[in-house]
Amino acid sequence: MRRRLGFITVGSMLLAVLTVAQPAAQAGATAAAGSATVAEGRATIHGQPSTDADTAARLSTAYWTPERMRAARPAPMSKGVDEPDGEAADRPGRIGAPRDVAAPAAPLSSAATHGAAPAGSGQGTQAVNASPGVGRVFFTHNNEDFFCSGGTINNPQANMVSTAGHCVHPGDGGSVWFDNWVYAPEFTEGEPLHGLWSAKEFTSVEGWVDWGYLWWDFAFVTMHPLHGDRLVHVTGGQGLSVNKSKSFSAMLLGYPGEPPFDGQSQYYSSGTTKAAGVQRVKLKDCPLNRGASGGPFLRAWDNDLRFGYVNSVMSYKYSGNMYGPYFDDDVLDIYTVAKNKQ
């Protein structure tokens, strides 16, 4: 579909995103008409539309056994377009007033407080509490099981996850979105502490889905209730910011899956972001790798509350730097389409 628009020590600066070579620049890439258009897809389980919450929970739990989750591989990144002239023409920037369009919310229950993530090495030595509003994403593509990362967003329906576009769709112009998509918030030591939540609908942008442009590599996923509960009510949710400075103090959270990591617990990376390209940001010198892609760049991180404001998502890594799309009014348009979906 298309239309307009308990404390957890996470480790020292380690959260991982895709360790990938710089995507090859496609010479002469030009702006594609309508690439800011919303792209939407209904989630599927075993290739069939996921329409009923109880059935989705039953089928997802049956499919994603502990053995299958352990065997899932960190998702590779689809070959994306990284061409500065094309980016400037395609996404020149709709930067309005800086806004916090959603505020962080704690869970309604105090149950979302558990798990001890292993400490890592990297920049900084501070203890960082793992967030129940960040989790590991699982999905199937071409009969193979993969994982990414994502963050819960405090939206009006209390049911939203932010992630990378390449964690929901290969960005190849096809109509097939990833299958068997579930979210395991605060996945710790290989355990889904707060259950497996089944995707209901994907909302991304045509610039990623049809063209694979890295500057559009983000998505929002609305989730089915689980046992009658809504996701944000159980885990709490991150806030969402747009049009903020491209240079900000960032906390990145996710699930790295390549050595020295195994994707079984949450890690972090922190530092000050810088502008990259026309509409992207980067965090320099991040020891991150595949599996954390889709995890949030968080500004105004509160280590006691364990939430902040999503201001980008991890997209790809090049030359030691982590990159993500800049969140401006273009992203706000996509969020506005997705935020009230049941």
Summary of the structure (lengths in Angstrom):
residues: 342
radius of gyration: 17.6
end to end distance: 16.9
largest distance: 53.2
contacts: 1377
relative contact order: 0.25
helix: 14%
strand: 35%
